[in-house]
Amino acid sequence: MIAGPTASGKTALAIAVARRLDAEIISADSQQVYRHFDIGTAKPSPEELAAVPHHLLSCVDPLDPDFSAARFGKLADAAIADITAREKRVVVVGGTGLYLRVLLHGVMPGPARDEALRAELEAYADREGNEALHARLLAVDPVTAAKHPVQDRLRVIRALEIHTLTGKPASEHREAHAFSADRHPYALWVLNPPRERLYEVINQRTKKMFASGLIEETRSLVDRGYRQAAPMRAVGYLQALQVVDGAMTEAEAITDVAQATRHYAKRQLTWFKKEKGARTVTAEEALQSIT
């Protein structure tokens, strides 16, 4: 498993490792799993996809309301079974910590959905706004609140639901779940490049995304009926949509995306450092260890 913050070089390392091990790659990215959302999710290039077989990329309809980390885990298990049945090795790569945790330890135990409570929270958000809903989460679970943007109403409501029904913040449940029994034997490598270099790569990649047509892609996705799709709320598309709507200039969007991505990278590193068995490596150290 190869993890790390966005723009840390995970894709390139995964391909190099997979080629040495005669392995296939499973993506553990919560945005790259969706079809049609390509530029803003930084999916591997056609050349990278041709170099090594990839799984769980562009395999979910963006309007699928039921896709979750649990479903990712089932799809990943099926892909692992398929790959190993053909006597190939598996390289899992991605920056979505929850997906990796579900694959390693299963779905986090938690209370079942409470439809009445959810309806109450939805009504509150409709009446007071997403900011007020997020403030309620911040008051009882600042760790989880820092993970989810104000616009991510679905996950904010789930976190409030967990706290209300159990009396404990969702972050405590996640912390305990990280040390559950392993479902697969694994080695977990975490890339953690120097902060200044990482931030510079993030800044340059953000500019490249816009130069490569992120706004045009977003406009096309809106025209195809994907304005309300889950990936449209992700960093990059969220700002590009504001440019399409005339609420933000492209220059403002680039600045906002780069800043939000840098903040996200910090949260990713915090998550991965807590994972059981995580080993921080450079790409060179990783490759040397398998020669």
Buried (B, 14 or more C-beta within 10 A) or exposed (E): BBBBBBBBBBBBBBBBBBEEBEBBBBBBBBBBBBBBBBBBBBBBEEEBBEBBBBBBBBBBEBEBEEBBBEBBBEBBBEBBEEBEEEEBEBBBBBBBBBBBBBBBBBBBEBBEEEEEBBEBBBEBBEEEEBEEBBBBBBEBBEBBBBBBBBBBBBBBBBBBBBBBBBEEBBBBBBEEBBEBEEBEEBEBBBBBBEEEEBBEBBBEBBEEBBEEBBBEBBBEBBEEEBEEBBBBBBBBBBBBBBBBEEEBEEEEBBBBBBBBBBEBBEBBBBBBEBBEEBEBBBBEEBBEEEE
